[in-house]
Amino acid sequence: MRDPFKYTRILAVIAACSLAACAADVDGVDDGIGQESQALAASSTGQGIMVNMTSIGTLALVTNQIWHFNQTAAATYFTNGWDGNAPTYSCSGNACNGNLCGVPAAPAAPAADPSKVWNPGGSAVADKSRCTFLDGGTLTLTDAYAQSAQASVSCTVLGRSKSATYTFHYAYVVAPDPALATVAPFTAWDLVSETGDGSTAHVDVTGFIAGESVLSKANLPRKYSFSLLDGTTDPLTGLPVSRVKNLMVSIDGAAAVPATSTYVQNAPGALPGDPGALDFAYATNAGSNGNLALLADGDARTILNTDSFSGNQNGGADGTALAGATVDPVGADLGVGDHTVVLTGTVKDNAALANIDFSVSQIVHIVAPGCGQ
C-alpha cells in the first residue's frame, strides 16, 4: 500500500537539513559539510596597508648650496611638558552624580607628546620655526595641547553597586627654551650639497610599503603575516613577484610618472641586529578591508612573535612573513615654495581579500634665506 506520508517525511528531512545547515546526513552520520560551514562562519580575516613616504622635510637654497632642515636638532631648542596646573576631570558611570564613590586621586601626568615639537609632516613647532633657524633670530612660536589619564572607583550604596571612571585632563605647553631662544643663522640646518645653480633643489621621493593580514578562528585566535608575495616568479629575473603594483608619483598635480619598488624580507632566522634582519614599526594608514578589529599596530616582529601561531615567528623559517617593499627613488628638481608629492598604487589581493588602492601625500618645503621676512 502506498505510504501517503512518504513525501511529507522527505520534505521534513530536507527542511531539517536546511535549518541545521546540513550539519549531518539524514542518516545521522556527519559528512563534514556542517563542520566546514561552521568553521568558515567562525573564521574572520582582515587586511591593512601601511605606506610611509620617506620624510623629505624642508630644504633651503643658498646660492649653489642645498641645506636640509634637521627637525631632531631643532626640537632640542624647545621645552615640552605638563604646565604643572591641577588637571580638570570629567566622569562617566552611575556614581558620577554627587561623586557617590568619591573622586579618585589623579594619576600621574602622562608623558609629553614629542610629535608636538617635531614630526615628519612638518606641522609641529620646530618645523614651523625653520625660517628663524635659517636666518637667525629669536624663537617665538609656542603650542598648547591636552593629554588625559583615567582612574576608576566603585562602591556599594544602599545595597547597589556603583562605579565611575574619571578622566583627568592635563594641559601641556611647547615653548622655546629661554636659554636657547636666540639662534645663529643656519642653526639646525645641515649642508647637503654644493652643486647646481641655486635655483632648484634635487629631491628623491622614496617610501616603504607593508601589508598586514590576519586570520582568526576558533582554534587560532590570531595569525598575522606581513608577506607581500603573490606566489609567482618573474620569468625574466627569476625573482618572486611582489603584490605591490601600479606605483605612480605626482608632484604639484603634474602628470604622474611610474615608480618601482624593491621587495625586502627578513633573512631566514635573522634576529634584530643580525645581517639581513628586517624590522619596522607598522601602522595601518593607507587602506584596509575585512574585520578591521583584528588589525594590530606596533613593532611588526613583535606582532608575529606574540600571536597564536608559532610558525611565523621572526618571519617564519624562510622569512617571508616579515616583509615589505621599498619605493625606488623618483627624482625631481623643485624651486622655492611648498610642493605636494603624491604616491599612489595598489596592493593586490591576499587570501581572497579585495585589492587595496592607496594614495598618500607629503608636503616638501623649499625655502631661501629671508623666508621669515
Secondary structure, DSSP 4 states (H G I P E B T S, - for coil): ---TTHHHHHHHHHHHHHHTTT-S-TTS---SHHHHHHHHHH-EEEEEEEEEE----EEEEETTEEEEE-HHHHHTTEEEEE-SPPPEEEEESTTTTTTTT-PPPPPPPPPP-GGGT--TTS-SHHHHTHHHHHH-EE----EEEEEEEEEEEEEEETTEEEEEEEEEEEEEEEEE-TTT-EE-TTTTEEEEE--S-SS-EEEEEEEEEEEEEEEEETTEEEEEEB--EEEEE-TTT-PEEESEEEEEEEETTPPPEE--EEEEEPPTTPPTTSTT----EE---S-EEE-GGG---EEHHHHHHTSS-GGGGGG-TTSTTBEEEEEEEEEEEE-SEEEEEEEEEEE---TTPPPEEEEEEEEEEEE-TTTT-
